[in-house]
Amino acid sequence: MLGIIVSGRLVQTDFQQISENQFLINVADADNVNHIVIFLTGTIPFPDGMGGAVYFSWPDPNAPPNWQFLGYISNVKPSAIFKISNLKKNHEFENSNLGIFGIGKISHVAQIGISVEPLSVIEPQAANLVTEKANEFLKFGQKMIMNFLNYISSFSVTQAQMVPNPTENFVPLSSVQGWYETFERRLQQNPNFWKQS
């Protein structure tokens, strides 16, 4: 029913069913994995109104699996690509999904867990994940422009303190402040505005 493609490797379909609605597969040598693709093989669809919540557990030889929600697949969305290279090892983050696929023993390989759940539960969880990522980017953008403004402000001098220098260009600090306010407003309205040309 389920398959996985680990970037640069052969397709794996050897998911183990650990309960009526939960499936696990191991990903060896996970430190060298950047992306994974989870997909339905097409042999058995999900029951109507159901989908597969995809979870990832980074290997930690000193702790039990700690599951991170990545997204989902469904009959309408039968495959999805997930970037896992930026996920931290589970001892470096706090996660309430500890033990979602059972306590399990300490592992040296990553695991992918698929939990078959109602789409009405999975889709809001996926939407929250997108919102969390957008909020993180918004915070990063705000901190970056505040850092830039503070840095530029540290060089400010009054007009009386200025020493004429024909090779130097000067920008009024009020212009930088205006740019900052415009950028921050646009970032709050649409965190992805900078992607538009």
C-alpha positions, 0 to 999 in steps of 0.5 A, a space after each residue: 500500500 505504501 512506498 518510500 523513496 529516499 533520495 538517491 536510493 531504491 524504492 522501499 515498500 517494506 513498511 511494517 504494520 504495527 497496529 491496525 492504523 500504524 505503519 513503520 519503515 526504517 531509513 538506514 544511514 539517515 545522516 546522509 538523507 536530504 529528502 524522502 518521498 512517501 507515496 501510495 503504491 496504488 494497490 490499496 487506497 485509503 478508506 474514504 475520508 482517511 489519509 496517512 499522517 507522515 511522521 519522522 523520527 531522527 536516530 538518537 542512540 541515547 533516547 527513544 523515538 521522538 516523532 515529528 509530524 511532516 505532513 500527509 498523503 491521501 487518495 487525492 494527494 497520493 505522494 509528497 516530498 519532505 525535506 528532512 535534512 534540516 530536522 534536528 536530532 530529537 534530543 535537541 528539540 521538545 516534541 509532544 509526539 514522544 511515543 506516538 508509535 509506541 515507546 520502542 527501543 533506542 534506535 540507530 536508524 531513522 524511522 518513518 511512521 504513517 498513521 492512518 487517520 481521518 482527513 478532518 484531523 490531519 489537514 488542520 494539523 498540516 495547515 498548522 505546520 505551514 502556519 508555524 513555518 510562516 511565523 518562524 520566517 516572519 520572526 526571522 525577517 523581523 529580527 534580521 531587519 531590526 539587526 540591520 537597522 541597529 547596525 546602520 544606526 550605530 554609525 549615525 552621526 549628526 550633520 555637525 559631526 560629518 567630515 566631508 569625504 568625496 569618496 563616501 556616500 551618505 544615506 539619511 537614517 530616516 530613509 533607512 527607518 522608512 525602508 524598515 517600516 515598509 518592509 516590516 509592514 509588507 512582511 506582516 501582510 504577506 511573509 512571502 512577498 519577497 518571493 514575488 518579482 
